């Protein structure tokens, strides 16, 4: 399983759940959450927030679609996670159909 820990703001981190499908491509670089980081002060002192998204990646490694699957309950956080995840990139991969592959992920803000 692949795990990732991202820092959001000076005293908070966000963890991204494991990608379950072993055929899902490896991530390039460290995915960042700059939009969420910009709002970290707003959430300081809140309970953890978790946004569940569906990530779809093209064979080129480009994230082509991110859909919010379940809200964290904080609209601004949900929007920030989706916006930031749209910029993540992955290693190119081959598929027989040339279609994107999709996988669920959870991004949790840890105050």
N, CA, C and O atoms as a MOPAC input file, in Angstrom:
PM7 MOZYME 1SCF
protein

 N      0.83200 1    -1.17400 1     0.00000 1
 C      0.00000 1     0.00000 1     0.00000 1
 C      0.87800 1     1.24000 1     0.00000 1
 O      1.97600 1     1.24000 1     0.55700 1
 N      0.37900 1     2.30400 1    -0.63600 1
 C      1.11700 1     3.55700 1    -0.70800 1
 C      0.48200 1     4.54200 1     0.26200 1
 O     -0.72900 1     4.75700 1     0.22600 1
 N      1.29700 1     5.14500 1     1.13300 1
 C      0.80600 1     6.15100 1     2.06800 1
 C      1.51700 1     7.45600 1     1.80100 1
 O      2.62600 1     7.45900 1     1.26600 1
 N      0.90200 1     8.55700 1     2.16200 1
 C      1.47700 1     9.86600 1     1.95700 1
 C      1.08300 1    10.76400 1     3.10300 1
 O     -0.05700 1    10.71700 1     3.56400 1
 N      2.00300 1    11.57700 1     3.57100 1
 C      1.71100 1    12.55200 1     4.60700 1
 C      2.09000 1    13.91900 1     4.07600 1
 O      3.23500 1    14.13400 1     3.68000 1
 N      1.14600 1    14.84500 1     4.06200 1
 C      1.36500 1    16.19900 1     3.57000 1
 C      1.17500 1    17.18100 1     4.69700 1
 O      0.20500 1    17.07500 1     5.44700 1
 N      2.07600 1    18.13800 1     4.84000 1
 C      1.88800 1    19.18500 1     5.83800 1
 C      1.05100 1    20.30700 1     5.26600 1
 O      1.26500 1    20.75100 1     4.13800 1
 N      0.09800 1    20.75700 1     6.05500 1
 C     -0.79300 1    21.84500 1     5.66600 1
 C     -0.68100 1    22.90000 1     6.75600 1
 O     -1.24800 1    22.73800 1     7.83700 1
 N      0.03400 1    23.96400 1     6.48700 1
 C      0.23200 1    24.99800 1     7.49500 1
 C      1.34700 1    24.61500 1     8.44000 1
 O      1.90700 1    23.52300 1     8.34100 1
 N      1.67000 1    25.50100 1     9.34800 1
 C      2.82200 1    25.31700 1    10.22300 1
 C      2.64100 1    24.17800 1    11.21400 1
 O      3.60500 1    23.48400 1    11.53600 1
 N      1.42300 1    23.97500 1    11.70100 1
 C      1.23600 1    22.99100 1    12.76200 1
 C      0.24800 1    21.90200 1    12.39800 1
 O     -0.28900 1    21.23600 1    13.28300 1
 N      0.00100 1    21.71300 1    11.13800 1
 C     -1.00300 1    20.72100 1    10.74700 1
 C     -0.48900 1    19.89800 1     9.58200 1
 O      0.32100 1    20.36600 1     8.78200 1
 N     -0.96300 1    18.68000 1     9.49600 1
 C     -0.60600 1    17.81500 1     8.37700 1
 C     -1.86100 1    17.16000 1     7.83600 1
 O     -2.85100 1    16.98800 1     8.54700 1
 N     -1.80100 1    16.79900 1     6.57200 1
 C     -2.90800 1    16.07400 1     5.94600 1
 C     -2.36400 1    14.74200 1     5.48700 1
 O     -1.27100 1    14.67300 1     4.92400 1
 N     -3.11300 1    13.68800 1     5.72100 1
 C     -2.68600 1    12.38200 1     5.24700 1
 C     -3.59400 1    11.95900 1     4.11300 1
 O     -4.79900 1    12.20600 1     4.13800 1
 N     -3.00500 1    11.31900 1     3.12300 1
 C     -3.77700 1    10.80400 1     1.99900 1
 C     -3.82700 1     9.30100 1     2.15400 1
 O     -2.79800 1     8.65100 1     2.33600 1
 N     -5.02200 1     8.75300 1     2.08300 1
 C     -5.20300 1     7.32500 1     2.28600 1
 C     -4.41400 1     6.52300 1     1.25900 1
 O     -4.02100 1     7.05300 1     0.22000 1
 N     -4.18400 1     5.24900 1     1.54800 1
 C     -3.47200 1     4.43000 1     0.57600 1
 C     -4.26400 1     4.29000 1    -0.71300 1
 O     -5.49500 1     4.27500 1    -0.70700 1
 N     -3.54000 1     4.19000 1    -1.81000 1
 C     -4.15600 1     3.85400 1    -3.08300 1
 C     -4.27600 1     2.33300 1    -3.08300 1
 O     -3.27500 1     1.63300 1    -2.93400 1
 N     -5.47700 1     1.82700 1    -3.24700 1
 C     -5.72700 1     0.39400 1    -3.06500 1
 C     -5.34100 1    -0.45600 1    -4.26900 1
 O     -4.91100 1    -1.59600 1    -4.09500 1
 N     -5.47900 1     0.05500 1    -5.45700 1
 C     -5.24300 1    -0.71800 1    -6.66900 1
 C     -3.74800 1    -0.75600 1    -6.98100 1
 O     -3.16300 1     0.29000 1    -7.26100 1
 N     -3.11300 1    -1.93100 1    -6.94300 1
 C     -1.67800 1    -2.00100 1    -7.20800 1
 C     -1.31200 1    -1.58400 1    -8.63200 1
 O     -0.14900 1    -1.28500 1    -8.90500 1
 N     -2.29100 1    -1.56000 1    -9.54900 1
 C     -2.00300 1    -1.13700 1   -10.91200 1
 C     -2.12000 1     0.38200 1   -11.07800 1
 O     -1.78400 1     0.92200 1   -12.13100 1
 N     -2.59900 1     1.06800 1   -10.03000 1
 C     -2.70100 1     2.52200 1   -10.10400 1
 C     -1.28500 1     3.08400 1   -10.20100 1
 O     -0.39800 1     2.62900 1    -9.47900 1
 N     -1.05200 1     4.07000 1   -11.08300 1
 C      0.30800 1     4.55000 1   -11.30200 1
 C      0.91900 1     5.21900 1   -10.07800 1
 O      0.21300 1     5.74100 1    -9.21500 1
 N      2.24500 1     5.19000 1   -10.02300 1
 C      2.96900 1     5.83300 1    -8.92400 1
 C      2.91100 1     7.34400 1    -9.09900 1
 O      2.95000 1     7.85500 1   -10.21800 1
 N      2.81800 1     8.04100 1    -7.99000 1
 C      2.75100 1     9.49200 1    -7.99600 1
 C      4.12000 1    10.08600 1    -8.30700 1
 O      5.14000 1     9.56700 1    -7.85400 1
 N      4.14800 1    11.16400 1    -9.07400 1
 C      5.38400 1    11.89800 1    -9.35100 1
 C      5.53400 1    12.99600 1    -8.31000 1
 O      4.60800 1    13.77500 1    -8.08200 1
 N      6.68800 1    13.05800 1    -7.68800 1
 C      6.93800 1    14.11900 1    -6.71500 1
 C      6.02600 1    14.01000 1    -5.51600 1
 O      5.32800 1    13.01500 1    -5.32300 1
 N      6.05000 1    15.04600 1    -4.72500 1
 C      5.21700 1    15.09400 1    -3.54000 1
 C      3.98200 1    15.92700 1    -3.83300 1
 O      4.10400 1    17.12000 1    -4.11100 1
 N      2.79500 1    15.33500 1    -3.78100 1
 C      1.59100 1    16.11900 1    -4.01400 1
 C      1.45600 1    17.17600 1    -2.93000 1
 O      1.69500 1    16.90000 1    -1.75500 1
 N      1.08400 1    18.34800 1    -3.31100 1
 C      0.94700 1    19.42900 1    -2.35300 1
 C     -0.49600 1    19.86600 1    -2.25300 1
 O     -1.31500 1    19.56000 1    -3.11900 1
 N     -0.79700 1    20.58300 1    -1.19000 1
 C     -2.13000 1    21.10900 1    -0.96000 1
 C     -2.03500 1    22.62500 1    -0.73500 1
 O     -2.39300 1    23.10500 1     0.34100 1
 N     -1.55900 1    23.38900 1    -1.73400 1
 C     -1.37800 1    24.83100 1    -1.50800 1
 C     -2.66600 1    25.57400 1    -1.20800 1
 O     -2.65000 1    26.51900 1    -0.42000 1
 N     -3.77500 1    25.18400 1    -1.80400 1
 C     -5.04700 1    25.85900 1    -1.53300 1
 C     -5.49400 1    25.58700 1    -0.10500 1
 O     -6.01000 1    26.47700 1     0.56900 1
 N     -5.29600 1    24.35500 1     0.35600 1
 C     -5.64900 1    24.01100 1     1.73000 1
 C     -4.70600 1    24.70200 1     2.71200 1
 O     -5.13200 1    25.13400 1     3.78300 1
 N     -3.43100 1    24.80600 1     2.35400 1
 C     -2.46400 1    25.48000 1     3.21400 1
 C     -2.87300 1    26.93300 1     3.42700 1
 O     -2.75500 1    27.45800 1     4.53500 1
 N     -3.34900 1    27.58000 1     2.37500 1
 C     -3.75600 1    28.97900 1     2.47100 1
 C     -4.90700 1    29.17300 1     3.44800 1
 O     -5.08400 1    30.26800 1     3.98300 1
 N     -5.69100 1    28.12600 1     3.68900 1
 C     -6.84000 1    28.21900 1     4.58500 1
 C     -6.58500 1    27.57700 1     5.94900 1
 O     -7.50400 1    27.49300 1     6.76300 1
 N     -5.36200 1    27.12600 1     6.21400 1
 C     -5.07300 1    26.37700 1     7.43700 1
 C     -5.41700 1    27.15600 1     8.70500 1
 O     -5.88800 1    26.56400 1     9.67600 1
 N     -5.19500 1    28.45700 1     8.71500 1
 C     -5.50200 1    29.25900 1     9.90000 1
 C     -6.99300 1    29.19400 1    10.23000 1
 O     -7.37600 1    29.21100 1    11.40000 1
 N     -7.82500 1    29.12100 1     9.20500 1
 C     -9.26600 1    29.03900 1     9.39100 1
 C     -9.64800 1    27.77200 1    10.16100 1
 O    -10.57300 1    27.79200 1    10.97200 1
 N     -8.93500 1    26.67200 1     9.90600 1
 C     -9.28100 1    25.39400 1    10.53500 1
 C     -8.54500 1    25.13200 1    11.82900 1
 O     -8.83300 1    24.14900 1    12.51100 1
 N     -7.59900 1    25.98800 1    12.18500 1
 C     -6.81700 1    25.74400 1    13.40300 1
 C     -7.76700 1    25.55600 1    14.58700 1
 O     -8.65600 1    26.37700 1    14.81100 1
 N     -7.58100 1    24.49900 1    15.32400 1
 C     -8.42600 1    24.21200 1    16.47300 1
 C     -9.65900 1    23.38000 1    16.15600 1
 O    -10.35300 1    22.93500 1    17.07000 1
 N     -9.94600 1    23.16100 1    14.86700 1
 C    -11.08100 1    22.31700 1    14.48200 1
 C    -10.70900 1    20.85000 1    14.63400 1
 O     -9.53500 1    20.50300 1    14.76100 1
 N    -11.69400 1    20.02000 1    14.61900 1
 C    -11.47000 1    18.57600 1    14.58100 1
 C    -10.90300 1    18.22100 1    13.20600 1
 O    -11.00500 1    19.02500 1    12.27900 1
 N    -10.31300 1    17.04200 1    13.05500 1
 C     -9.82500 1    16.63700 1    11.72700 1
 C    -10.93900 1    16.70600 1    10.68100 1
 O    -12.10800 1    16.45900 1    10.97800 1
 N    -10.55200 1    17.04200 1     9.46700 1
 C    -11.48100 1    17.10400 1     8.33600 1
 C    -11.03800 1    16.07900 1     7.30700 1
 O     -9.85000 1    15.99500 1     6.99600 1
 N    -11.96600 1    15.30100 1     6.77600 1
 C    -11.62600 1    14.33000 1     5.74200 1
 C    -12.53400 1    14.52600 1     4.54000 1
 O    -13.75900 1    14.48500 1     4.65400 1
 N    -11.91200 1    14.74100 1     3.38300 1
 C    -12.62900 1    14.82100 1     2.11500 1
 C    -12.29600 1    13.56300 1     1.32300 1
 O    -11.12700 1    13.20500 1     1.18200 1
 N    -13.31200 1    12.90100 1     0.81400 1
 C    -13.12400 1    11.70200 1     0.00600 1
 C    -13.29800 1    12.09500 1    -1.45900 1
 O    -14.30500 1    12.69200 1    -1.83900 1
 N    -12.29800 1    11.75000 1    -2.27400 1
 C    -12.33500 1    12.10600 1    -3.69100 1
 C    -12.12000 1    10.87300 1    -4.55600 1
 O    -11.61600 1     9.84600 1    -4.10200 1
 N    -12.51500 1    11.00600 1    -5.80600 1
 C    -12.23800 1    10.00000 1    -6.83300 1
 C    -11.24000 1    10.64000 1    -7.78700 1
 O    -11.55000 1    11.65300 1    -8.41400 1
 N    -10.03900 1    10.06200 1    -7.90800 1
 C     -8.99600 1    10.56300 1    -8.79700 1
 C     -8.97100 1     9.74400 1   -10.07100 1
 O     -8.97500 1     8.51400 1   -10.01600 1
 N     -8.94600 1    10.40700 1   -11.21900 1
 C     -8.82400 1     9.70800 1   -12.49600 1
 C     -7.56800 1    10.22000 1   -13.19400 1
 O     -7.37100 1    11.42600 1   -13.34300 1
 N     -6.72600 1     9.28400 1   -13.61800 1
 C     -5.42500 1     9.60400 1   -14.20500 1
 C     -5.34800 1     9.00900 1   -15.61000 1
 O     -5.65600 1     7.83700 1   -15.82600 1
 N     -4.92800 1     9.85500 1   -16.56400 1
 C     -4.76000 1     9.41800 1   -17.95700 1
 C     -3.46600 1     8.62900 1   -18.10300 1
 O     -2.57800 1     8.74700 1   -17.25800 1
 N     -3.33900 1     7.82700 1   -19.15700 1
 C     -2.09800 1     7.07400 1   -19.38300 1
 C     -0.84000 1     7.95500 1   -19.46000 1
 O      0.27100 1     7.45900 1   -19.27200 1
 N     -1.00400 1     9.24100 1   -19.73100 1
 C      0.13900 1    10.16600 1   -19.75200 1
 C      0.62700 1    10.49000 1   -18.35100 1
 O      1.71500 1    11.04400 1   -18.19500 1
 N     -0.16000 1    10.15600 1   -17.31900 1
 C      0.17900 1    10.46200 1   -15.93600 1
 C     -0.49400 1    11.72600 1   -15.43200 1
 O     -0.34000 1    12.08900 1   -14.26700 1
 N     -1.23500 1    12.39500 1   -16.29700 1
 C     -1.92400 1    13.63000 1   -15.92000 1
 C     -3.23200 1    13.29400 1   -15.20100 1
 O     -3.98400 1    12.42200 1   -15.63700 1
 N     -3.49300 1    13.99600 1   -14.09800 1
 C     -4.78200 1    13.86200 1   -13.43400 1
 C     -5.80500 1    14.56000 1   -14.30100 1
 O     -5.71300 1    15.76600 1   -14.53300 1
 N     -6.79200 1    13.79900 1   -14.78600 1
 C     -7.76500 1    14.36000 1   -15.72500 1
 C     -9.11900 1    14.64000 1   -15.09500 1
 O     -9.94300 1    15.34900 1   -15.67300 1
 N     -9.35300 1    14.08500 1   -13.90700 1
 C    -10.64600 1    14.31800 1   -13.26700 1
 C    -10.52400 1    14.03500 1   -11.78200 1
 O     -9.97900 1    13.00800 1   -11.37700 1
 N    -11.03000 1    14.94200 1   -10.98100 1
 C    -11.13800 1    14.73600 1    -9.53700 1
 C    -12.56900 1    15.09100 1    -9.15900 1
 O    -13.05600 1    16.18000 1    -9.46200 1
 N    -13.22400 1    14.16300 1    -8.49800 1
 C    -14.61000 1    14.37100 1    -8.08800 1
 C    -14.71600 1    14.17400 1    -6.58600 1
 O    -14.18700 1    13.20600 1    -6.04100 1
 N    -15.39900 1    15.09000 1    -5.92200 1
 C    -15.65600 1    14.94700 1    -4.50100 1
 C    -16.67000 1    13.82600 1    -4.32000 1
 O    -17.79100 1    13.91600 1    -4.82200 1
 N    -16.29000 1    12.78500 1    -3.61800 1
 C    -17.18200 1    11.64700 1    -3.39700 1
 C    -17.96500 1    11.79500 1    -2.09800 1
 O    -19.12300 1    11.38800 1    -2.00900 1
 N    -17.31100 1    12.38700 1    -1.08100 1
 C    -17.98000 1    12.62100 1     0.20100 1
 C    -17.36500 1    13.84900 1     0.84200 1
 O    -16.14500 1    13.94800 1     0.97200 1
 N    -18.19800 1    14.76600 1     1.23600 1
 C    -17.75300 1    16.02600 1     1.80900 1
 C    -17.16900 1    15.85500 1     3.21000 1
 O    -17.54100 1    14.95200 1     3.96000 1
 N    -16.25000 1    16.74600 1     3.53100 1
 C    -15.69800 1    16.80900 1     4.88400 1
 C    -16.64400 1    17.55400 1     5.81900 1
 O    -16.48900 1    17.51100 1     7.04000 1
 N    -17.62300 1    18.23500 1     5.23200 1
 C    -18.51300 1    19.08800 1     6.01000 1
 C    -18.08300 1    20.54900 1     5.95900 1
 O    -18.80100 1    21.42800 1     6.43500 1
 N    -16.91800 1    20.80500 1     5.38500 1
 C    -16.39500 1    22.16500 1     5.22100 1
 C    -16.19900 1    22.41400 1     3.73000 1
 O    -15.24700 1    21.91200 1     3.13200 1
 N    -17.09100 1    23.18300 1     3.13800 1
 C    -17.07200 1    23.41900 1     1.68900 1
 C    -15.72900 1    23.94500 1     1.20200 1
 O    -15.22600 1    23.49500 1     0.17200 1
 N    -15.14100 1    24.89400 1     1.93300 1
 C    -13.86400 1    25.47700 1     1.49700 1
 C    -12.75700 1    24.42500 1     1.46400 1
 O    -11.92900 1    24.42000 1     0.55300 1
 N    -12.74200 1    23.54100 1     2.44800 1
 C    -11.73100 1    22.47600 1     2.46500 1
 C    -11.95200 1    21.52800 1     1.29600 1
 O    -11.00000 1    21.17400 1     0.60100 1
 N    -13.19100 1    21.11300 1     1.06900 1
 C    -13.49900 1    20.21300 1    -0.04000 1
 C    -13.03100 1    20.81300 1    -1.36500 1
 O    -12.38800 1    20.13500 1    -2.16600 1
 N    -13.35500 1    22.08100 1    -1.59200 1
 C    -12.96100 1    22.75200 1    -2.83200 1
 C    -11.43900 1    22.82800 1    -2.96300 1
 O    -10.89800 1    22.64100 1    -4.05300 1
 N    -10.75500 1    23.10200 1    -1.86000 1
 C     -9.29300 1    23.19400 1    -1.88100 1
 C     -8.66800 1    21.84300 1    -2.21600 1
 O     -7.72900 1    21.77800 1    -3.00900 1
 N     -9.17000 1    20.77900 1    -1.63000 1
 C     -8.63500 1    19.44200 1    -1.89500 1
 C     -8.82500 1    19.07900 1    -3.36200 1
 O     -7.88900 1    18.59900 1    -4.00100 1
 N    -10.00900 1    19.29700 1    -3.90400 1
 C    -10.26900 1    18.97200 1    -5.31200 1
 C     -9.36300 1    19.79700 1    -6.21700 1
 O     -8.74600 1    19.25600 1    -7.13500 1
 N     -9.27800 1    21.09200 1    -5.96700 1
 C     -8.44700 1    21.98500 1    -6.78600 1
 C     -6.97900 1    21.54600 1    -6.75200 1
 O     -6.31400 1    21.50400 1    -7.78700 1
 N     -6.48500 1    21.22400 1    -5.56900 1
 C     -5.08400 1    20.82400 1    -5.44300 1
 C     -4.82000 1    19.46400 1    -6.07000 1
 O     -3.80600 1    19.28300 1    -6.74300 1
 N     -5.71400 1    18.50600 1    -5.86200 1
 C     -5.52600 1    17.15900 1    -6.42400 1
 C     -5.53000 1    17.18000 1    -7.95000 1
 O     -4.90600 1    16.32800 1    -8.58300 1
 N     -6.22100 1    18.13800 1    -8.53900 1
 C     -6.23700 1    18.25100 1    -9.99700 1
 C     -4.83700 1    18.52400 1   -10.56200 1
 O     -4.58600 1    18.24900 1   -11.73600 1
 N     -3.94200 1    19.04900 1    -9.76000 1
 C     -2.58300 1    19.34400 1   -10.20200 1
 C     -1.57800 1    18.22400 1    -9.94400 1
 O     -0.42100 1    18.34000 1   -10.34700 1
 N     -1.98700 1    17.15300 1    -9.28900 1
 C     -1.06400 1    16.05700 1    -9.01600 1
 C     -0.74900 1    15.31700 1   -10.30400 1
 O     -1.58800 1    15.23700 1   -11.20100 1
 N      0.46300 1    14.77300 1   -10.39400 1
 C      0.82600 1    14.00200 1   -11.58600 1
 C      1.36600 1    12.63600 1   -11.17300 1
 O      1.83300 1    12.43300 1   -10.05200 1
 N      1.28300 1    11.72500 1   -12.11100 1
 C      1.63700 1    10.32800 1   -11.87500 1
 C      2.55100 1     9.84400 1   -12.99400 1
 O      2.68100 1    10.49600 1   -14.03000 1
 N      3.17200 1     8.71400 1   -12.77700 1
 C      4.02500 1     8.11600 1   -13.80400 1
 C      3.15800 1     7.65200 1   -14.97000 1
 O      2.06500 1     7.13000 1   -14.75000 1
 N      3.62100 1     7.83200 1   -16.19800 1
 C      2.87100 1     7.31600 1   -17.35100 1
 C      2.71200 1     5.78800 1   -17.24300 1
 O      3.53400 1     5.11100 1   -16.62600 1
 N      1.66100 1     5.27300 1   -17.84100 1
 C      1.40000 1     3.83900 1   -17.78100 1
 C      0.69500 1     3.41400 1   -19.06400 1
 O      0.17200 1     4.24800 1   -19.80300 1
 N      0.68600 1     2.13200 1   -19.31400 1
 C      0.01700 1     1.59200 1   -20.49800 1
 C     -1.28900 1     0.93700 1   -20.10100 1
 O     -1.37900 1     0.27000 1   -19.07000 1
 N     -2.29900 1     1.13600 1   -20.93300 1
 C     -3.55700 1     0.40700 1   -20.77800 1
 C     -3.94500 1    -0.08300 1   -22.16300 1
 O     -3.60200 1     0.54300 1   -23.16600 1
 N     -4.63800 1    -1.16800 1   -22.21700 1
 C     -5.05800 1    -1.69000 1   -23.51300 1
 C     -6.11000 1    -0.79600 1   -24.14800 1
 O     -6.18800 1    -0.70300 1   -25.37200 1
 N     -6.92100 1    -0.13700 1   -23.32400 1
 C     -7.98800 1     0.71200 1   -23.85500 1
 C     -7.55300 1     2.16900 1   -24.02400 1
 O     -8.20300 1     2.93100 1   -24.73900 1
 N     -6.45400 1     2.55600 1   -23.36700 1
 C     -6.04400 1     3.95300 1   -23.39700 1
 C     -6.90700 1     4.83600 1   -22.50500 1
 O     -6.78700 1     6.06000 1   -22.53500 1
 N     -7.76600 1     4.22500 1   -21.72300 1
 C     -8.67000 1     4.96900 1   -20.83900 1
 C     -7.97600 1     5.34800 1   -19.53300 1
 O     -7.02900 1     4.68200 1   -19.11400 1
 N     -8.44500 1     6.41500 1   -18.89200 1
 C     -7.92900 1     6.76800 1   -17.56900 1
 C     -8.25300 1     5.67400 1   -16.55800 1
 O     -9.19800 1     4.90800 1   -16.74300 1
 N     -7.47300 1     5.60700 1   -15.50300 1
 C     -7.76800 1     4.73300 1   -14.37500 1
 C     -8.18600 1     5.63400 1   -13.21900 1
 O     -7.66800 1     6.73900 1   -13.05800 1
 N     -9.12500 1     5.14800 1   -12.42200 1
 C     -9.65600 1     5.95000 1   -11.32200 1
 C     -9.50300 1     5.18700 1   -10.01600 1
 O     -9.54900 1     3.95800 1    -9.98500 1
 N     -9.31900 1     5.94500 1    -8.93700 1
 C     -9.11700 1     5.33900 1    -7.62600 1
 C     -9.61200 1     6.31800 1    -6.56800 1
 O     -9.39600 1     7.52300 1    -6.69700 1
 N    -10.27800 1     5.81700 1    -5.51600 1
 C    -10.69100 1     6.70600 1    -4.42500 1
 C     -9.50200 1     7.05800 1    -3.54100 1
 O     -8.56000 1     6.27500 1    -3.41600 1
 N     -9.54700 1     8.22400 1    -2.93500 1
 C     -8.54200 1     8.65100 1    -1.96400 1
 C     -9.22100 1     9.51100 1    -0.92400 1
 O    -10.21800 1    10.17400 1    -1.20900 1
 N     -8.68600 1     9.50100 1     0.27500 1
 C     -9.19100 1    10.34400 1     1.35700 1
 C     -8.08000 1    11.29000 1     1.76600 1
 O     -6.94500 1    10.86000 1     1.97200 1
 N     -8.38900 1    12.56200 1     1.88500 1
 C     -7.40800 1    13.55500 1     2.30700 1
 C     -7.89100 1    14.11800 1     3.62700 1
 O     -8.96200 1    14.72200 1     3.69700 1
 N     -7.10100 1    13.92300 1     4.67500 1
 C     -7.49700 1    14.32400 1     6.02200 1
 C     -6.62100 1    15.45400 1     6.53300 1
 O     -5.39400 1    15.36100 1     6.49900 1
 N     -7.25000 1    16.51800 1     7.00400 1
 C     -6.55300 1    17.61200 1     7.66400 1
 C     -6.43600 1    17.26000 1     9.13600 1
 O     -7.43500 1    16.99000 1     9.80400 1
 N     -5.20200 1    17.26600 1     9.63700 1
 C     -4.96600 1    16.93000 1    11.05100 1
 C     -4.49000 1    18.18600 1    11.77700 1
 O     -3.34900 1    18.60500 1    11.58200 1
 N     -5.34200 1    18.80000 1    12.61700 1
 C     -4.93500 1    20.02700 1    13.30600 1
 C     -3.84200 1    19.77400 1    14.33400 1
 O     -3.39100 1    20.70600 1    14.99800 1

